[in-house]
Amino acid sequence: MAVVNDPLEPVRTWGERIGLLSRFAWVVLSCGVFGILAAVSVASVPGILAAVTAGPEAIQAVFWGVAIALAFLLLLYAITFIGRREAEARLAGGMTARAPAGAAEVDEADAFVLYSPPGFVDDLKTHLEKGKVGWGQRALYVGVDGARSWLRVSEHEDYDISEGKLRSAFADVMARVDRPLGSLVSLGPGDGKVDAALMSLLGGKGSRPSYVPIDISEGLLLLTMKRLRMEHAGAPMPFGVLGDFEYGWDAFRHLLAGQPRPRLFSILGNTVSNLDAGLQKFFPTFWSGVAENDYVLFDVLLGNFDERLGAGDAGTYDPNLLFPDGEMMRRYKAFIGEGARRVSMDYRVYDEEHGRLTQWLKVHRTREPVDGYDQLHLQYHGEGDSKTIFKWRRYRDTKNLENWLTVSLQGCEVLGHVDVTDDGLTTRLILLRRNAAPAAQAL
Ligand SMILES: C[S@@+](CC[C@H](N)C(=O)[O-])C[C@H]1O[C@@H](n2cnc3c(N)ncnc32)[C@H](O)[C@@H]1O
């Protein structure tokens, strides 16, 4: 991405580098600059006094000296500000930092440690070459284009729960944790904004937990790590994991074994309802990586899809009905449409000129009377081929889900849940803890 023949290029590169400094480095740098300015000013006091007695011309000279120093400082800040904005825009576009020219430059930029469990790279390759069976929603985030089209959604102002509401919901639910946490392991951090908010809360509880993100998308993983390094410079971030958390917990268990305990595993953004394997398969596999006294925080959406699909029961629907008007929904539909092309390997499924999902995609709806959930499967039906692209689920209540978790997962206790409503949509945060398994009963 080098810009050719741009005379301002060296200035921009410098500004971008400075813009990527951590907050701590910033404070140190600013103190240094102000310190020098203060020292120079104090040193020039006798000069100023002499100038005052020497007459107006000398005063003017001192005035210009101070004005030039201030202008220089302002210029420094302006270049830095522009550099930071440019660097963030580049990362938001799925790019890594400006191409480094050598090892020293890699060291200078943020070079993060990434691990992948054995087999993951082969899985990814199979998926990219042939369309791996069973990869629906997972495939949507993969690659620079996957990360970029997700970021277009998550960066829209209508995507986020308002920060104030989110923070207070986190504070309410985390009030049930009675000890300082050692680390936060985030499953699917997306753009990292939610994790940054969660880390602020955890850091404010007197502990300084370390942070480990796990994501299937390299672009999102690096962006998250960069964000956390900038916003939580003091939090240890030993490594990130590029992998698939729907399986592979044998490897994750080893990788995460050394992280300070108790650990909080988070899986937020309604991700559990989208999983290809489904929640019933995911939780038992994932639980094998959760140790005694660890916590798990996840969220689901409450309500149903009646507003978009009508109050009918199970049936087949036009998927375009799921995306009402509005810029954020337009972007979300593009994310799903581009992903559907990738999973089905059929370019016709999305008409980007008119922003429409085409007749090769259908939504199948199931309503579960016992659990009270309303579930949608977006399905591709091509010539002789059929694949699930994405799943969504909303709950009337989570009583059955919480009971199921307690009964199926060893030592699982539901510590409580907290609801947060924003723009008419209610998200329920559910907090679990793994307790010691009851001692075997003597016969
Ligand atoms: C719906 S986004 C949620 C992002 C974020 N937690 C939030 O609250 O905004 C789902 C995230 O999970 C990741 N993801 C989905 N399935 C995954 C899988 N099987 N393994 C690893 N990461 C996965 C995606 O790449 C993405 O970052």
The ligand as an SDF file (V2000), in Angstrom:
LIG
                    3D

 27 29  0  0  0  0  0  0  0  0999 V2000
  -21.1990  -11.6550   15.6080 C   0  0  0  0  0  0  0  0  0  0  0  0
  -19.4810  -11.3010   15.6890 S   0  0  0  0  0  0  0  0  0  0  0  0
  -19.4320  -10.7300   17.3710 C   0  0  0  0  0  0  0  0  0  0  0  0
  -18.3190   -9.7640   17.6120 C   0  0  0  0  0  0  0  0  0  0  0  0
  -18.1910   -9.1700   19.0090 C   0  0  0  0  0  0  0  0  0  0  0  0
  -18.0850  -10.1830   20.0530 N   0  0  0  0  0  0  0  0  0  0  0  0
  -19.3010   -8.1950   19.3200 C   0  0  0  0  0  0  0  0  0  0  0  0
  -19.9380   -8.3710   20.3670 O   0  0  0  0  0  0  0  0  0  0  0  0
  -19.4960   -7.2580   18.5620 O   0  0  0  0  0  0  0  0  0  0  0  0
  -18.7970  -12.9300   15.7660 C   0  0  0  0  0  0  0  0  0  0  0  0
  -17.2780  -13.0110   15.9580 C   0  0  0  0  0  0  0  0  0  0  0  0
  -16.9170  -14.3630   16.2210 O   0  0  0  0  0  0  0  0  0  0  0  0
  -15.9330  -14.8310   15.2830 C   0  0  0  0  0  0  0  0  0  0  0  0
  -16.2600  -16.2510   15.0370 N   0  0  0  0  0  0  0  0  0  0  0  0
  -17.4270  -16.7620   14.6070 C   0  0  0  0  0  0  0  0  0  0  0  0
  -17.3740  -18.0880   14.5850 N   0  0  0  0  0  0  0  0  0  0  0  0
  -16.1500  -18.4460   15.0280 C   0  0  0  0  0  0  0  0  0  0  0  0
  -15.5050  -19.7060   15.2440 C   0  0  0  0  0  0  0  0  0  0  0  0
  -16.1170  -20.8450   15.0110 N   0  0  0  0  0  0  0  0  0  0  0  0
  -14.2470  -19.6910   15.7320 N   0  0  0  0  0  0  0  0  0  0  0  0
  -13.5930  -18.5200   15.9760 C   0  0  0  0  0  0  0  0  0  0  0  0
  -14.1600  -17.3030   15.7800 N   0  0  0  0  0  0  0  0  0  0  0  0
  -15.4260  -17.2720   15.3200 C   0  0  0  0  0  0  0  0  0  0  0  0
  -16.0890  -13.9280   14.0800 C   0  0  0  0  0  0  0  0  0  0  0  0
  -14.9180  -13.8530   13.3040 O   0  0  0  0  0  0  0  0  0  0  0  0
  -16.4480  -12.5900   14.7530 C   0  0  0  0  0  0  0  0  0  0  0  0
  -15.3130  -11.9280   15.2050 O   0  0  0  0  0  0  0  0  0  0  0  0
  1  2  1  0
  2  3  1  0
  2 10  1  0
  3  4  1  0
  4  5  1  0
  5  6  1  0
  5  7  1  0
  7  8  2  0
  7  9  1  0
 10 11  1  0
 11 12  1  0
 11 26  1  0
 12 13  1  0
 13 14  1  0
 13 24  1  0
 14 15  1  0
 14 23  1  0
 15 16  2  0
 16 17  1  0
 17 18  1  0
 17 23  2  0
 18 19  1  0
 18 20  2  0
 20 21  1  0
 21 22  2  0
 22 23  1  0
 24 25  1  0
 24 26  1  0
 26 27  1  0
M  CHG  2   2   1   9  -1
M  END
$$$$
